[in-house]
């Protein structure tokens, strides 16, 4: 399972980069927005009416007049906002278009609630503008890959069980390199089953309250067939993507 499936894109394995990905990219170009890129590269951003999106970056060979896909990232345009203090960017990806960063998520009082590691998936993000220690807001989305991870066996099982019904656990923060992986547990505030018009599949979106703050969750229907009712407690493991850092 991949984060792309969490928002209705049919990209499940490496073989999809030979068939499904090119077809989807061809269809998206008519509605995609060009984004600034370093010399020798080309970037495009697509936003689906469902809230799902794609960021596609290509390397260009000017002499040959060709381009090749270098990086493809999912996006979700949600409405949650988390107050944060930015930490350092970390060398976690062998890709010039991927940025992973540490952040401290803040309580309403301004105190630190917990640290997290996020993969930045934002068409307007510029690496050179990142400054550690900046206060701002991020919109964090957990792309769900596992429901009820408290049931799993392994090294994280004890920590996940201790999380309880609400909370946030940055399961990838202590790894080397640090990974933008987390478990979010919270009460459902709003939810919908949505259809990704470009990807052709449905997915479930939910806004959940973890007590310290709110997060957007997106889940493939293979994990969550129906939109959960408000008040439902969800515990989901997945990858944490962030966008819209601002002062």
N, C-alpha and C positions, 0 to 999 in steps of 0.2 A: 504494500500500500504506500502511496506517495501523497505529499501535501496537495498536489494538483487535484487528486480525486476528492479532497475535502471541499473543494469549491466547484466540482462538476466538470473538470477537464479529464479526458480519457487517457491520461499518460501514466501507465502503470509499470513500465519496464523500459530498459534501454532500447529494446527493439522498437518502441513507439517513436523514437527519434528518427526512424527511417520511414515511417508511414503516417501515423496520426499527427505528429507535431507539424511537419511541413504543410499538411492539408489545413490544419487549424490556423497556422500563421498566415497562409495565403488568404484565408477568409477574413482574418482580423484586420488586414492592412487597410481596407477601405475606411475603417472607423478608428484606426490607431493614430496616436499623437506622437510626433517626433520629439525625442528628448535629447538634450545636449550630451555629447560623448567626447572622449579624448580623440585626438587625430587618429585616423585609421580605423575608426569604429563607427557604428551606427546603432542608435537605440530607438525602440518604439514602445509605447505604452498603450494598452487597451483596457477600457473599463466597460464591463458588461452591465446591463440594467439590473442584474441580480446582485450586484456589488462585488462579484468576482472580477479579477483582472489578471493581466499578464504583462510582464516586462521582458522584452526580448532584445538581446544585444548581439550584434553581428560584427565580425572582423571583415574588413574590406581589403581586397587585393587590387589596387588601382591599376597595375600593369595588366593583369589578366581580366580586369573588369568583372570580378566575381566577389561573392561574399559568403561567409559561412557562419552558422549559428555558434556563438561562443557561450552564451548564458541565457537561461530561461528561468524566470522566477514567478511564482504565483503571488497575487495581491488580493487582499480583501479590504474594501472600503467600508469600514464599520463606524459606529458612532461613539464607541467607548473612548474615554480619555483617562490616562494615568499620569499624575504629576510625577516627574522624575528629575533626578540630578544625573547628568551624563557622566559616565566613566570613560575609560580608554577604549579605543578600537583595539581589537585583538587579532592577531595573525592566525586565523582559523580556517581560511579558505584559500585555495590555490586558484583564485579567479580575480581578475582585476575589476570585475563588476560586482563582486559580492563583498559586503561589509558586515562584520559581526562586532557587536559592542557590548560592554558591560554598562548597566544602568542601576541606580538605586531608585526604587519605587517609593514614593513618599506618602505618609499619612496626611490627613487633612490638617493635622497640627504642624506639618512640616518635618517631623521626625522621619527617619528611615524605617520603612516597614520591612523591606527585604531587598537583597540584590538579585538581579536577573541578568541573563545573557539573551540578547535579541539579534535576529538577523534582520537587517534593514531592507525593506522592500518598498521603496518609495521612489516614484519617477522623478521627484524633485530633489532628492538627496544628493549632496556633493561632499565627497570625502574631505576636501580641503577646508570645508567650513566647519568641520566637527571640532569642538573644543570641550575637553573634559572639565567638569565642574559647572556646566551650564544648567540652569533651572529651566524647565519647560514642560510641555505636554507631549506624550506619545499616544498613538492609537495602537494598542496591542491586540493582535488576533492569535489565538491558539488554533493551529490547523490540526484537528484531532486525528490521531492515528490509533488510539486505544481507549476503549471505555472501561471504567472501573479498574484502573491499574492496581488498586489495593488487593485485588485477587491474585496478582502475579506472584511468582516465586523468584527470588533472586536477591541481589545485594541491596536494592532500593525498597524492598517490600516493607521492611520495618518503618522506614521514614515515611513512606506513602500512607501506611495504615495510621500513623500518628498524626497525619494532616487533619483528619476529621472531615466534617461535612463542608466546611468552608475554609479556604486558604489557598496559598500559592507555594509550590515547591520547585525551585530551579534545579532540576535533576542533572542538567548538563554543566552547571557552573563550575564544578570542581574537577572536571575532566581536563585532559591535556591533549589537544587544545580544547578550550571551553566550547561547549556546544549550546545552541539556542533551543534547548529542550526543557520542558517543564510539565508539571501537573497542575491543573487548575481545578479547584473544587469550589462550587458556589451554587447559589439559588437562582433559578431561572427567573428573569424579569420579563423578557419578551422572547418569542421564538417564531420561526416560520420555516416551512419547506419551500425552497426556491428552485427555479430552473435556470441554469446557465445556458443562455441562448446560443452562445458561440461553442461551448463545449458539448452541448447536447444532453447533459445529464443533470439530475436534481441533486441538491444537497440540503442539509439542515443548518440553519443559522440560529444561534441563541445568544442573548446578552445575559451574563451571569454576574451576580454580586458576590464578591469574596470577603465582604466586610471592610477590608482595607480600600478596595477600589472595584471597578467593574471591568470585565473583559468581554470581547467578542469571541465566540467559539464557532467554528465551522466544521461540519462533520459529513462524511460520505453516508449515503443512505444505507450502505451495507453495514455500517456500525449503528446508525440511529435512523430507523425507517421513518419515524414520525416526529414532528415537532413536539418537544416536551411541554407540558402545561406549566404555566407560571407557578412558582413555588417548588417545582421539582428540584431535587438536589442532584447535580451532575458532578462526577469526578472523571476528568479526561486528561490523558497524556498525549503530548504531541510536540510540534515545533512552533516556537514563538516568533512571529514576524511583527515588525513595527514600522510605522510611518508617521509622518507629520510631527516631527520634533520642531518645536518653536519656543521662543522666549515669551 
